[in-house]
């Protein structure tokens, strides 16, 4: 004997499943986990700090604007 199903519920379930599959595919293609985002931001800040640590300061008496090179 076949199982009786509610067609409205079956359509909604199928639509939910399709949206979930599309969202998962989108997340896999474009998204990154939050931990990975924080790690890359921390690495960028560290690299910027290292770069700033090696910056040469121009003396005020040399007559050149440090922004103009």
N, CA, C and O atoms as a Tripos MOL2 file, in Angstrom:
@<TRIPOS>MOLECULE
protein
  276   275    69     0     0
PROTEIN
NO_CHARGES

@<TRIPOS>ATOM
      1 N           0.8380   -1.1720    0.0000 N.3       1 UNK1
      2 CA          0.0000    0.0000    0.0000 C.3       1 UNK1
      3 C           0.8880    1.2420    0.0000 C.2       1 UNK1
      4 O           1.9090    1.2820    0.6870 O.2       1 UNK1
      5 N           0.5040    2.2320   -0.7550 N.am      2 UNK2
      6 CA          1.3260    3.4360   -0.8600 C.3       2 UNK2
      7 C           1.0560    4.3900    0.3020 C.2       2 UNK2
      8 O           0.0010    4.3650    0.9370 O.2       2 UNK2
      9 N           2.0330    5.2090    0.5420 N.am      3 UNK3
     10 CA          1.9660    6.1640    1.6450 C.3       3 UNK3
     11 C           1.2550    7.4340    1.1760 C.2       3 UNK3
     12 O           1.5290    7.9200    0.0780 O.2       3 UNK3
     13 N           0.3670    7.9650    1.9720 N.am      4 UNK4
     14 CA         -0.3480    9.1870    1.6320 C.3       4 UNK4
     15 C           0.5300   10.3690    2.0280 C.2       4 UNK4
     16 O           1.0210   10.4470    3.1540 O.2       4 UNK4
     17 N           0.7190   11.2940    1.0720 N.am      5 UNK5
     18 CA          1.5320   12.4730    1.3640 C.3       5 UNK5
     19 C           0.7310   13.7260    1.0550 C.2       5 UNK5
     20 O          -0.1460   13.7230    0.1920 O.2       5 UNK5
     21 N           1.0370   14.7700    1.7540 N.am      6 UNK6
     22 CA          0.4280   16.0690    1.5110 C.3       6 UNK6
     23 C           1.2710   16.7600    0.4410 C.2       6 UNK6
     24 O           2.4510   17.0310    0.6610 O.2       6 UNK6
     25 N           0.6760   17.0430   -0.7070 N.am      7 UNK7
     26 CA          1.4320   17.6110   -1.8230 C.3       7 UNK7
     27 C           1.9720   18.9980   -1.5060 C.2       7 UNK7
     28 O           3.0600   19.3520   -1.9590 O.2       7 UNK7
     29 N           1.2370   19.7820   -0.7440 N.am      8 UNK8
     30 CA          1.6970   21.1190   -0.3710 C.3       8 UNK8
     31 C           2.9760   21.0130    0.4560 C.2       8 UNK8
     32 O           3.9400   21.7380    0.2110 O.2       8 UNK8
     33 N           2.9830   20.1180    1.4250 N.am      9 UNK9
     34 CA          4.1760   19.9390    2.2570 C.3       9 UNK9
     35 C           5.3400   19.3900    1.4380 C.2       9 UNK9
     36 O           6.4880   19.7820    1.6470 O.2       9 UNK9
     37 N           5.0480   18.4940    0.5160 N.am     10 UNK10
     38 CA          6.1070   17.9310   -0.3200 C.3      10 UNK10
     39 C           6.7320   19.0160   -1.1950 C.2      10 UNK10
     40 O           7.9520   19.0470   -1.3570 O.2      10 UNK10
     41 N           5.9100   19.9080   -1.7620 N.am     11 UNK11
     42 CA          6.4450   21.0040   -2.5820 C.3      11 UNK11
     43 C           7.3120   21.9340   -1.7480 C.2      11 UNK11
     44 O           8.3880   22.3480   -2.1790 O.2      11 UNK11
     45 N           6.8340   22.2610   -0.5450 N.am     12 UNK12
     46 CA          7.6070   23.1440    0.3300 C.3      12 UNK12
     47 C           8.9230   22.4980    0.7350 C.2      12 UNK12
     48 O           9.9540   23.1700    0.7700 O.2      12 UNK12
     49 N           8.9050   21.2150    1.0380 N.am     13 UNK13
     50 CA         10.1260   20.5070    1.4260 C.3      13 UNK13
     51 C          11.1160   20.4910    0.2700 C.2      13 UNK13
     52 O          12.3120   20.7090    0.4610 O.2      13 UNK13
     53 N          10.6050   20.2290   -0.9320 N.am     14 UNK14
     54 CA         11.4790   20.1960   -2.1010 C.3      14 UNK14
     55 C          12.0760   21.5870   -2.3590 C.2      14 UNK14
     56 O          13.2560   21.6980   -2.6920 O.2      14 UNK14
     57 N          11.2720   22.6430   -2.2070 N.am     15 UNK15
     58 CA         11.7740   24.0120   -2.4010 C.3      15 UNK15
     59 C          12.8220   24.3580   -1.3470 C.2      15 UNK15
     60 O          13.8380   24.9760   -1.6660 O.2      15 UNK15
     61 N          12.5850   23.9660   -0.0910 N.am     16 UNK16
     62 CA         13.5650   24.2180    0.9820 C.3      16 UNK16
     63 C          14.8750   23.5100    0.6870 C.2      16 UNK16
     64 O          15.9540   24.0830    0.8410 O.2      16 UNK16
     65 N          14.7700   22.2640    0.2620 N.am     17 UNK17
     66 CA         15.9800   21.4960   -0.0450 C.3      17 UNK17
     67 C          16.7620   22.1320   -1.1950 C.2      17 UNK17
     68 O          17.9910   22.1840   -1.1620 O.2      17 UNK17
     69 N          16.0500   22.6080   -2.2010 N.am     18 UNK18
     70 CA         16.7140   23.2440   -3.3410 C.3      18 UNK18
     71 C          17.4030   24.5420   -2.9180 C.2      18 UNK18
     72 O          18.5300   24.8090   -3.3360 O.2      18 UNK18
     73 N          16.7280   25.3550   -2.0870 N.am     19 UNK19
     74 CA         17.3500   26.5880   -1.5940 C.3      19 UNK19
     75 C          18.5740   26.2810   -0.7470 C.2      19 UNK19
     76 O          19.5800   26.9860   -0.8220 O.2      19 UNK19
     77 N          18.4900   25.2300    0.0590 N.am     20 UNK20
     78 CA         19.6200   24.8430    0.9010 C.3      20 UNK20
     79 C          20.8020   24.4000    0.0430 C.2      20 UNK20
     80 O          21.9460   24.7510    0.3330 O.2      20 UNK20
     81 N          20.5330   23.6330   -1.0080 N.am     21 UNK21
     82 CA         21.6130   23.2030   -1.9060 C.3      21 UNK21
     83 C          22.2550   24.4030   -2.5970 C.2      21 UNK21
     84 O          23.4770   24.4710   -2.7320 O.2      21 UNK21
     85 N          21.4210   25.3510   -3.0340 N.am     22 UNK22
     86 CA         21.9540   26.5440   -3.6990 C.3      22 UNK22
     87 C          22.7890   27.3750   -2.7230 C.2      22 UNK22
     88 O          23.8450   27.8910   -3.0900 O.2      22 UNK22
     89 N          22.3180   27.5020   -1.4870 N.am     23 UNK23
     90 CA         23.0590   28.2690   -0.4800 C.3      23 UNK23
     91 C          24.3860   27.5950   -0.1530 C.2      23 UNK23
     92 O          25.4040   28.2700   -0.0020 O.2      23 UNK23
     93 N          24.3800   26.2790   -0.0440 N.am     24 UNK24
     94 CA         25.6240   25.5600    0.2350 C.3      24 UNK24
     95 C          26.6270   25.7270   -0.9070 C.2      24 UNK24
     96 O          27.8220   25.9090   -0.6730 O.2      24 UNK24
     97 N          26.1340   25.6650   -2.1330 N.am     25 UNK25
     98 CA         27.0230   25.8420   -3.2810 C.3      25 UNK25
     99 C          27.5880   27.2600   -3.3060 C.2      25 UNK25
    100 O          28.7650   27.4560   -3.6090 O.2      25 UNK25
    101 N          26.7560   28.2410   -2.9890 N.am     26 UNK26
    102 CA         27.2030   29.6340   -2.9630 C.3      26 UNK26
    103 C          28.2370   29.8450   -1.8630 C.2      26 UNK26
    104 O          29.2450   30.5210   -2.0720 O.2      26 UNK26
    105 N          27.9860   29.2690   -0.7000 N.am     27 UNK27
    106 CA         28.9330   29.4150    0.4070 C.3      27 UNK27
    107 C          30.2700   28.7580    0.0700 C.2      27 UNK27
    108 O          31.3300   29.2850    0.4090 O.2      27 UNK27
    109 N          30.2180   27.6220   -0.5910 N.am     28 UNK28
    110 CA         31.4570   26.9450   -0.9630 C.3      28 UNK28
    111 C          32.2250   27.7470   -2.0070 C.2      28 UNK28
    112 O          33.4560   27.7640   -2.0030 O.2      28 UNK28
    113 N          31.5040   28.4050   -2.8920 N.am     29 UNK29
    114 CA         32.1650   29.1500   -3.9590 C.3      29 UNK29
    115 C          32.6850   30.5070   -3.4920 C.2      29 UNK29
    116 O          33.7420   30.9490   -3.9440 O.2      29 UNK29
    117 N          31.9600   31.1710   -2.5960 N.am     30 UNK30
    118 CA         32.2950   32.5540   -2.2560 C.3      30 UNK30
    119 C          32.6380   32.7840   -0.7970 C.2      30 UNK30
    120 O          33.3050   33.7670   -0.4730 O.2      30 UNK30
    121 N          32.2160   31.9330    0.0600 N.am     31 UNK31
    122 CA         32.3690   32.2040    1.4810 C.3      31 UNK31
    123 C          33.6340   31.6240    2.0730 C.2      31 UNK31
    124 O          34.2210   30.6780    1.5470 O.2      31 UNK31
    125 N          34.0340   32.2130    3.1760 N.am     32 UNK32
    126 CA         35.1480   31.6940    3.9560 C.3      32 UNK32
    127 C          34.6790   31.6070    5.3920 C.2      32 UNK32
    128 O          33.8760   32.4330    5.8270 O.2      32 UNK32
    129 N          35.1530   30.6400    6.1270 N.am     33 UNK33
    130 CA         34.7830   30.5600    7.5420 C.3      33 UNK33
    131 C          35.2730   31.7920    8.3010 C.2      33 UNK33
    132 O          36.2580   32.4220    7.9160 O.2      33 UNK33
    133 N          34.5800   32.1190    9.3710 N.am     34 UNK34
    134 CA         34.9270   33.3050   10.1580 C.3      34 UNK34
    135 C          36.3460   33.2090   10.7020 C.2      34 UNK34
    136 O          37.0610   34.2100   10.7470 O.2      34 UNK34
    137 N          36.7550   32.0300   11.1100 N.am     35 UNK35
    138 CA         38.1080   31.8590   11.6430 C.3      35 UNK35
    139 C          39.1560   32.1730   10.5730 C.2      35 UNK35
    140 O          40.1890   32.7740   10.8650 O.2      35 UNK35
    141 N          38.8840   31.7660    9.3500 N.am     36 UNK36
    142 CA         39.8270   32.0390    8.2640 C.3      36 UNK36
    143 C          39.8920   33.5400    7.9710 C.2      36 UNK36
    144 O          40.9670   34.0670    7.6870 O.2      36 UNK36
    145 N          38.7500   34.2290    8.0380 N.am     37 UNK37
    146 CA         38.7320   35.6800    7.8260 C.3      37 UNK37
    147 C          39.5440   36.3880    8.9050 C.2      37 UNK37
    148 O          40.3330   37.2850    8.6080 O.2      37 UNK37
    149 N          39.3470   35.9810   10.1660 N.am     38 UNK38
    150 CA         40.0920   36.6070   11.2600 C.3      38 UNK38
    151 C          41.5850   36.3600   11.1120 C.2      38 UNK38
    152 O          42.3930   37.2510   11.3750 O.2      38 UNK38
    153 N          41.9530   35.1640   10.6950 N.am     39 UNK39
    154 CA         43.3640   34.8360   10.5110 C.3      39 UNK39
    155 C          43.9890   35.7030    9.4250 C.2      39 UNK39
    156 O          45.0890   36.2240    9.6110 O.2      39 UNK39
    157 N          43.3120   35.8640    8.3060 N.am     40 UNK40
    158 CA         43.8840   36.6760    7.2300 C.3      40 UNK40
    159 C          43.9500   38.1500    7.6270 C.2      40 UNK40
    160 O          44.8880   38.8480    7.2410 O.2      40 UNK40
    161 N          42.9610   38.6350    8.3980 N.am     41 UNK41
    162 CA         43.0190   40.0230    8.8720 C.3      41 UNK41
    163 C          44.1860   40.2160    9.8370 C.2      41 UNK41
    164 O          44.8750   41.2350    9.7840 O.2      41 UNK41
    165 N          44.4090   39.2460   10.7150 N.am     42 UNK42
    166 CA         45.5200   39.3380   11.6630 C.3      42 UNK42
    167 C          46.8550   39.3170   10.9260 C.2      42 UNK42
    168 O          47.7750   40.0550   11.2790 O.2      42 UNK42
    169 N          46.9580   38.4790    9.9120 N.am     43 UNK43
    170 CA         48.1900   38.4310    9.1250 C.3      43 UNK43
    171 C          48.4290   39.7530    8.3970 C.2      43 UNK43
    172 O          49.5660   40.2180    8.3090 O.2      43 UNK43
    173 N          47.3710   40.3520    7.8800 N.am     44 UNK44
    174 CA         47.5140   41.6370    7.1870 C.3      44 UNK44
    175 C          47.9650   42.7250    8.1580 C.2      44 UNK44
    176 O          48.8220   43.5420    7.8200 O.2      44 UNK44
    177 N          47.3900   42.7410    9.3700 N.am     45 UNK45
    178 CA         47.8100   43.7290   10.3680 C.3      45 UNK45
    179 C          49.2660   43.5210   10.7580 C.2      45 UNK45
    180 O          50.0070   44.4920   10.9110 O.2      45 UNK45
    181 N          49.6870   42.2730   10.9210 N.am     46 UNK46
    182 CA         51.0700   41.9750   11.2740 C.3      46 UNK46
    183 C          52.0180   42.4230   10.1630 C.2      46 UNK46
    184 O          53.0620   43.0140   10.4380 O.2      46 UNK46
    185 N          51.6600   42.1480    8.9310 N.am     47 UNK47
    186 CA         52.5000   42.5520    7.8010 C.3      47 UNK47
    187 C          52.5860   44.0730    7.7090 C.2      47 UNK47
    188 O          53.6510   44.6190    7.4220 O.2      47 UNK47
    189 N          51.4720   44.7550    7.9500 N.am     48 UNK48
    190 CA         51.4830   46.2180    7.9250 C.3      48 UNK48
    191 C          52.3590   46.7760    9.0440 C.2      48 UNK48
    192 O          53.0790   47.7530    8.8390 O.2      48 UNK48
    193 N          52.3020   46.1650   10.2230 N.am     49 UNK49
    194 CA         53.1330   46.6120   11.3430 C.3      49 UNK49
    195 C          54.6130   46.4000   11.0310 C.2      49 UNK49
    196 O          55.4410   47.2480   11.3640 O.2      49 UNK49
    197 N          54.9500   45.2870   10.4000 N.am     50 UNK50
    198 CA         56.3470   45.0330   10.0180 C.3      50 UNK50
    199 C          56.8220   46.0620    8.9990 C.2      50 UNK50
    200 O          57.9480   46.5530    9.0800 O.2      50 UNK50
    201 N          55.9670   46.3810    8.0520 N.am     51 UNK51
    202 CA         56.3240   47.3620    7.0390 C.3      51 UNK51
    203 C          56.5270   48.7370    7.6680 C.2      51 UNK51
    204 O          57.4870   49.4340    7.3360 O.2      51 UNK51
    205 N          55.6420   49.1270    8.5620 N.am     52 UNK52
    206 CA         55.7680   50.4190    9.2350 C.3      52 UNK52
    207 C          57.0170   50.4640   10.1100 C.2      52 UNK52
    208 O          57.6180   51.5270   10.2620 O.2      52 UNK52
    209 N          57.4150   49.3420   10.6810 N.am     53 UNK53
    210 CA         58.6020   49.3030   11.5320 C.3      53 UNK53
    211 C          59.8710   49.5760   10.7250 C.2      53 UNK53
    212 O          60.8590   50.0590   11.2770 O.2      53 UNK53
    213 N          59.8540   49.2750    9.4390 N.am     54 UNK54
    214 CA         61.0300   49.4740    8.5940 C.3      54 UNK54
    215 C          60.9900   50.7810    7.8120 C.2      54 UNK54
    216 O          61.8760   51.0480    7.0000 O.2      54 UNK54
    217 N          59.9750   51.5870    8.0500 N.am     55 UNK55
    218 CA         59.8510   52.8570    7.3330 C.3      55 UNK55
    219 C          60.9560   53.8130    7.7780 C.2      55 UNK55
    220 O          61.2590   53.9180    8.9660 O.2      55 UNK55
    221 N          61.5460   54.4990    6.8220 N.am     56 UNK56
    222 CA         62.5800   55.4830    7.1150 C.3      56 UNK56
    223 C          61.9220   56.8320    7.3490 C.2      56 UNK56
    224 O          61.1030   57.2780    6.5460 O.2      56 UNK56
    225 N          62.2800   57.4760    8.4460 N.am     57 UNK57
    226 CA         61.7600   58.8080    8.7430 C.3      57 UNK57
    227 C          62.6940   59.8400    8.1340 C.2      57 UNK57
    228 O          63.9090   59.7730    8.3160 O.2      57 UNK57
    229 N          62.1300   60.7840    7.4170 N.am     58 UNK58
    230 CA         62.9120   61.8670    6.8320 C.3      58 UNK58
    231 C          63.0590   62.9660    7.8720 C.2      58 UNK58
    232 O          62.1250   63.2450    8.6250 O.2      58 UNK58
    233 N          64.2170   63.5810    7.9150 N.am     59 UNK59
    234 CA         64.4540   64.6880    8.8350 C.3      59 UNK59
    235 C          63.6750   65.9240    8.4050 C.2      59 UNK59
    236 O          63.4020   66.0990    7.2170 O.2      59 UNK59
    237 N          63.3180   66.7750    9.3440 N.am     60 UNK60
    238 CA         62.5360   67.9750    9.0400 C.3      60 UNK60
    239 C          63.3830   69.0340    8.3400 C.2      60 UNK60
    240 O          62.8230   69.9150    7.6880 O.2      60 UNK60
    241 N          64.7100   68.9830    8.4500 N.am     61 UNK61
    242 CA         65.5760   70.0150    7.8950 C.3      61 UNK61
    243 C          66.0470   69.7540    6.4840 C.2      61 UNK61
    244 O          66.8620   70.5320    5.9870 O.2      61 UNK61
    245 N          65.5980   68.7160    5.7990 N.am     62 UNK62
    246 CA         66.1260   68.4270    4.4780 C.3      62 UNK62
    247 C          65.3990   69.1830    3.3720 C.2      62 UNK62
    248 O          65.8170   69.1180    2.2160 O.2      62 UNK62
    249 N          64.3140   69.9030    3.6960 N.am     63 UNK63
    250 CA         63.6450   70.7330    2.7190 C.3      63 UNK63
    251 C          62.7200   69.9950    1.7710 C.2      63 UNK63
    252 O          62.1410   70.6160    0.8800 O.2      63 UNK63
    253 N          62.5660   68.7160    1.9300 N.am     64 UNK64
    254 CA         61.6810   67.9520    1.0570 C.3      64 UNK64
    255 C          60.4330   67.5350    1.8130 C.2      64 UNK64
    256 O          60.4710   67.2520    3.0100 O.2      64 UNK64
    257 N          59.3470   67.5060    1.0970 N.am     65 UNK65
    258 CA         58.0960   67.0170    1.6650 C.3      65 UNK65
    259 C          58.1400   65.4880    1.6150 C.2      65 UNK65
    260 O          58.3670   64.9340    0.5400 O.2      65 UNK65
    261 N          57.9310   64.7830    2.7330 N.am     66 UNK66
    262 CA         58.0230   63.3220    2.7150 C.3      66 UNK66
    263 C          57.0090   62.6730    1.7800 C.2      66 UNK66
    264 O          57.2310   61.5560    1.3130 O.2      66 UNK66
    265 N          55.9190   63.3440    1.5030 N.am     67 UNK67
    266 CA         54.9280   62.7870    0.5920 C.3      67 UNK67
    267 C          55.3240   62.9190   -0.8610 C.2      67 UNK67
    268 O          54.8070   62.1890   -1.7070 O.2      67 UNK67
    269 N          56.2190   63.8260   -1.1720 N.am     68 UNK68
    270 CA         56.6700   64.0610   -2.5360 C.3      68 UNK68
    271 C          58.0070   63.3620   -2.7500 C.2      68 UNK68
    272 O          59.0170   63.7650   -2.1730 O.2      68 UNK68
    273 N          58.0190   62.3450   -3.5530 N.am     69 UNK69
    274 CA         59.2740   61.6320   -3.7790 C.3      69 UNK69
    275 C          59.7100   61.7380   -5.2060 C.2      69 UNK69
    276 O          60.7510   61.1940   -5.5750 O.2      69 UNK69
@<TRIPOS>BOND
     1     1     2 1
     2     2     3 1
     3     3     4 2
     4     3     5 am
     5     5     6 1
     6     6     7 1
     7     7     8 2
     8     7     9 am
     9     9    10 1
    10    10    11 1
    11    11    12 2
    12    11    13 am
    13    13    14 1
    14    14    15 1
    15    15    16 2
    16    15    17 am
    17    17    18 1
    18    18    19 1
    19    19    20 2
    20    19    21 am
    21    21    22 1
    22    22    23 1
    23    23    24 2
    24    23    25 am
    25    25    26 1
    26    26    27 1
    27    27    28 2
    28    27    29 am
    29    29    30 1
    30    30    31 1
    31    31    32 2
    32    31    33 am
    33    33    34 1
    34    34    35 1
    35    35    36 2
    36    35    37 am
    37    37    38 1
    38    38    39 1
    39    39    40 2
    40    39    41 am
    41    41    42 1
    42    42    43 1
    43    43    44 2
    44    43    45 am
    45    45    46 1
    46    46    47 1
    47    47    48 2
    48    47    49 am
    49    49    50 1
    50    50    51 1
    51    51    52 2
    52    51    53 am
    53    53    54 1
    54    54    55 1
    55    55    56 2
    56    55    57 am
    57    57    58 1
    58    58    59 1
    59    59    60 2
    60    59    61 am
    61    61    62 1
    62    62    63 1
    63    63    64 2
    64    63    65 am
    65    65    66 1
    66    66    67 1
    67    67    68 2
    68    67    69 am
    69    69    70 1
    70    70    71 1
    71    71    72 2
    72    71    73 am
    73    73    74 1
    74    74    75 1
    75    75    76 2
    76    75    77 am
    77    77    78 1
    78    78    79 1
    79    79    80 2
    80    79    81 am
    81    81    82 1
    82    82    83 1
    83    83    84 2
    84    83    85 am
    85    85    86 1
    86    86    87 1
    87    87    88 2
    88    87    89 am
    89    89    90 1
    90    90    91 1
    91    91    92 2
    92    91    93 am
    93    93    94 1
    94    94    95 1
    95    95    96 2
    96    95    97 am
    97    97    98 1
    98    98    99 1
    99    99   100 2
   100    99   101 am
   101   101   102 1
   102   102   103 1
   103   103   104 2
   104   103   105 am
   105   105   106 1
   106   106   107 1
   107   107   108 2
   108   107   109 am
   109   109   110 1
   110   110   111 1
   111   111   112 2
   112   111   113 am
   113   113   114 1
   114   114   115 1
   115   115   116 2
   116   115   117 am
   117   117   118 1
   118   118   119 1
   119   119   120 2
   120   119   121 am
   121   121   122 1
   122   122   123 1
   123   123   124 2
   124   123   125 am
   125   125   126 1
   126   126   127 1
   127   127   128 2
   128   127   129 am
   129   129   130 1
   130   130   131 1
   131   131   132 2
   132   131   133 am
   133   133   134 1
   134   134   135 1
   135   135   136 2
   136   135   137 am
   137   137   138 1
   138   138   139 1
   139   139   140 2
   140   139   141 am
   141   141   142 1
   142   142   143 1
   143   143   144 2
   144   143   145 am
   145   145   146 1
   146   146   147 1
   147   147   148 2
   148   147   149 am
   149   149   150 1
   150   150   151 1
   151   151   152 2
   152   151   153 am
   153   153   154 1
   154   154   155 1
   155   155   156 2
   156   155   157 am
   157   157   158 1
   158   158   159 1
   159   159   160 2
   160   159   161 am
   161   161   162 1
   162   162   163 1
   163   163   164 2
   164   163   165 am
   165   165   166 1
   166   166   167 1
   167   167   168 2
   168   167   169 am
   169   169   170 1
   170   170   171 1
   171   171   172 2
   172   171   173 am
   173   173   174 1
   174   174   175 1
   175   175   176 2
   176   175   177 am
   177   177   178 1
   178   178   179 1
   179   179   180 2
   180   179   181 am
   181   181   182 1
   182   182   183 1
   183   183   184 2
   184   183   185 am
   185   185   186 1
   186   186   187 1
   187   187   188 2
   188   187   189 am
   189   189   190 1
   190   190   191 1
   191   191   192 2
   192   191   193 am
   193   193   194 1
   194   194   195 1
   195   195   196 2
   196   195   197 am
   197   197   198 1
   198   198   199 1
   199   199   200 2
   200   199   201 am
   201   201   202 1
   202   202   203 1
   203   203   204 2
   204   203   205 am
   205   205   206 1
   206   206   207 1
   207   207   208 2
   208   207   209 am
   209   209   210 1
   210   210   211 1
   211   211   212 2
   212   211   213 am
   213   213   214 1
   214   214   215 1
   215   215   216 2
   216   215   217 am
   217   217   218 1
   218   218   219 1
   219   219   220 2
   220   219   221 am
   221   221   222 1
   222   222   223 1
   223   223   224 2
   224   223   225 am
   225   225   226 1
   226   226   227 1
   227   227   228 2
   228   227   229 am
   229   229   230 1
   230   230   231 1
   231   231   232 2
   232   231   233 am
   233   233   234 1
   234   234   235 1
   235   235   236 2
   236   235   237 am
   237   237   238 1
   238   238   239 1
   239   239   240 2
   240   239   241 am
   241   241   242 1
   242   242   243 1
   243   243   244 2
   244   243   245 am
   245   245   246 1
   246   246   247 1
   247   247   248 2
   248   247   249 am
   249   249   250 1
   250   250   251 1
   251   251   252 2
   252   251   253 am
   253   253   254 1
   254   254   255 1
   255   255   256 2
   256   255   257 am
   257   257   258 1
   258   258   259 1
   259   259   260 2
   260   259   261 am
   261   261   262 1
   262   262   263 1
   263   263   264 2
   264   263   265 am
   265   265   266 1
   266   266   267 1
   267   267   268 2
   268   267   269 am
   269   269   270 1
   270   270   271 1
   271   271   272 2
   272   271   273 am
   273   273   274 1
   274   274   275 1
   275   275   276 2
@<TRIPOS>SUBSTRUCTURE
     1 UNK1         2 RESIDUE 1 A UNK
     2 UNK2         6 RESIDUE 1 A UNK
     3 UNK3        10 RESIDUE 1 A UNK
     4 UNK4        14 RESIDUE 1 A UNK
     5 UNK5        18 RESIDUE 1 A UNK
     6 UNK6        22 RESIDUE 1 A UNK
     7 UNK7        26 RESIDUE 1 A UNK
     8 UNK8        30 RESIDUE 1 A UNK
     9 UNK9        34 RESIDUE 1 A UNK
    10 UNK10       38 RESIDUE 1 A UNK
    11 UNK11       42 RESIDUE 1 A UNK
    12 UNK12       46 RESIDUE 1 A UNK
    13 UNK13       50 RESIDUE 1 A UNK
    14 UNK14       54 RESIDUE 1 A UNK
    15 UNK15       58 RESIDUE 1 A UNK
    16 UNK16       62 RESIDUE 1 A UNK
    17 UNK17       66 RESIDUE 1 A UNK
    18 UNK18       70 RESIDUE 1 A UNK
    19 UNK19       74 RESIDUE 1 A UNK
    20 UNK20       78 RESIDUE 1 A UNK
    21 UNK21       82 RESIDUE 1 A UNK
    22 UNK22       86 RESIDUE 1 A UNK
    23 UNK23       90 RESIDUE 1 A UNK
    24 UNK24       94 RESIDUE 1 A UNK
    25 UNK25       98 RESIDUE 1 A UNK
    26 UNK26      102 RESIDUE 1 A UNK
    27 UNK27      106 RESIDUE 1 A UNK
    28 UNK28      110 RESIDUE 1 A UNK
    29 UNK29      114 RESIDUE 1 A UNK
    30 UNK30      118 RESIDUE 1 A UNK
    31 UNK31      122 RESIDUE 1 A UNK
    32 UNK32      126 RESIDUE 1 A UNK
    33 UNK33      130 RESIDUE 1 A UNK
    34 UNK34      134 RESIDUE 1 A UNK
    35 UNK35      138 RESIDUE 1 A UNK
    36 UNK36      142 RESIDUE 1 A UNK
    37 UNK37      146 RESIDUE 1 A UNK
    38 UNK38      150 RESIDUE 1 A UNK
    39 UNK39      154 RESIDUE 1 A UNK
    40 UNK40      158 RESIDUE 1 A UNK
    41 UNK41      162 RESIDUE 1 A UNK
    42 UNK42      166 RESIDUE 1 A UNK
    43 UNK43      170 RESIDUE 1 A UNK
    44 UNK44      174 RESIDUE 1 A UNK
    45 UNK45      178 RESIDUE 1 A UNK
    46 UNK46      182 RESIDUE 1 A UNK
    47 UNK47      186 RESIDUE 1 A UNK
    48 UNK48      190 RESIDUE 1 A UNK
    49 UNK49      194 RESIDUE 1 A UNK
    50 UNK50      198 RESIDUE 1 A UNK
    51 UNK51      202 RESIDUE 1 A UNK
    52 UNK52      206 RESIDUE 1 A UNK
    53 UNK53      210 RESIDUE 1 A UNK
    54 UNK54      214 RESIDUE 1 A UNK
    55 UNK55      218 RESIDUE 1 A UNK
    56 UNK56      222 RESIDUE 1 A UNK
    57 UNK57      226 RESIDUE 1 A UNK
    58 UNK58      230 RESIDUE 1 A UNK
    59 UNK59      234 RESIDUE 1 A UNK
    60 UNK60      238 RESIDUE 1 A UNK
    61 UNK61      242 RESIDUE 1 A UNK
    62 UNK62      246 RESIDUE 1 A UNK
    63 UNK63      250 RESIDUE 1 A UNK
    64 UNK64      254 RESIDUE 1 A UNK
    65 UNK65      258 RESIDUE 1 A UNK
    66 UNK66      262 RESIDUE 1 A UNK
    67 UNK67      266 RESIDUE 1 A UNK
    68 UNK68      270 RESIDUE 1 A UNK
    69 UNK69      274 RESIDUE 1 A UNK
